[in-house]
Amino acid sequence: MARDYDVVVLGGGTGGYVAAIRASQLGLKTAIVERNKLGGTCLHKGCIPSKALLRSAEVYSTIKRSEDFGIQVSDTVLQFQRVQDRKNAIVNQLHKGVQHLIKQGKIDIFKGTGRILGPSIFSPLSGTISVEMENGEENEMLIPKNVIIATGSRPRSLPNLEIDGQFVLTSDEALELNELPKSIIIVGGGVIGIEWASMLADFGVQVTICEFSKHIVPTEDQEISKEIHRLLKKKGVTICTDAKIMPETLKIEAGQVTIQAAMEKETRLFQAEKILVSVGRRANIESIGLENTDIEIDHGVIKVNEHLQTKEAHIYAIGDVIGGLQLAHVASREGIVAVEHIAGLDPEPIDAHLVPKCIYTSPEIASVGYTEEEAKDKGYNVKVGKFSFKAIGKALVYGESDGFVKIIADQETNDVLGVHMIGPHVTDMISEAGLARVLDATPWEIAQTIHPHPTLSEAIGEAALAVDGIAIHS
């Protein structure tokens, strides 16, 4: 039986279910097609489970240095299975919350694999969705006025480096480890790679990072990259940059993995119990019927306009399938923009340079706007203010004073161009900087905001003053 909808969302991840909820709020008859669990990668294989593990690693690391706080603890034991149980409980609780929201919005769920059909007896336009139901029942036919593709992404692998789930892992398999390895090689020093490096080092694992670029987290401001490099080395992490892994040299013998990497001046051999391949993510665009449409693919992702429309104006795409900033909060906002455009509300397009980015290492990293290098490359005459957490009372009280806040401003207009932070809880502080960017604020305006004492946020106010050389506590 064919069913009519105003909007059908392919994929129930963060972007997909948020889009569906917003569509329901606007009175649009809505359905989601999802073959796995609502919540997608972020809830089940990404943001939430990894941050739960990172928090346990942070607590374990803090307990090991409890004497710094005047507390003596003996016989500290890491029970990794209980760490995993806690992670799973958090994921399950949030999953139930998403299910409740979908039920509350009276959104239909079709559990199965959806494929877009071309023009047919159901519709003169491509976009009818054939759902191969998980339970083996006859295919459902959904006839939407609009489609939103939100099928997400999966970990990218390297050619000839087979992911076996035992010795060679992606983040998907690493999240399900029953016990920690004694040592691990992480291929890739981007966001996911350094989060895992920080977490595993705090758990006591011997970690080696092999990064192809000259710097780890190469998309961040260079001063941030250098600081996290220094702090990871302080944790005992071995970091090799300009390192090209040679998959053909992989050997697995006696429970150990060995592999070679071509360095700038030599070839080095690395050995560990496991390898974690963390070289980015690949859009899930196969087997969803794109060949039945005029939708264009560019460098492995779906091409869209500023309203998230594909070449077929009634078919939208959001999240990781369109590339760009592959972040859960970006996918959510894209879902809202797409739905509001469908509803004729003329939403504001997303500006990538207004999007806050967060990395949940210990210490954390957060940024918004241009790096100093990007600003200079774009022709801005910049002025920069920096302020260290070592001069912030709350950071000293926390026992976490590594890092700094850096603000980049335009010398001519005085507008804030970028804010970059590394330090304690900066992922909770970056929204102030994000609002400053949205409002075209100046460092003076940020400094005029009275930051309460003692708080970590005082570092933002001081860095804003430092832009003009008038920081009080430096």
Secondary structure by P-SEA (a helix, b strand, c coil): cbbbbcbbbccccaaaaaaaaaaaaacccbbbbbcccccccccccccaaaaaaaaaaaaaaaaaacccccccccccccaaaaaaaaaaaaaaaaaaaaaaaaaaacbbbbccbbbbbccccccccccbbbbcccccccbbbbbccbbbbcccccccccccccccccccccaaaaaaccccccbbbbccccaaaaaaaaaaaaaccbbbbbbccccccccccaaaaaaaaaaaaaabbbbbccbbbbcccccccccbbbbbbbcccbbbbbbccbbbbccbbbbcccccccccccccccccbbbbcccccccccccccccccccccccaaaaaaaaaaaaaaaacccccccccccbbbbbbcccbbbbccccaaaaaaaccbbbbbbbbccccaaaaaacccccbbbbbbbcccccccccccccccccccaaaaaaaaaacccaaaaaaccccccccaaaaaaaaaacccccccc
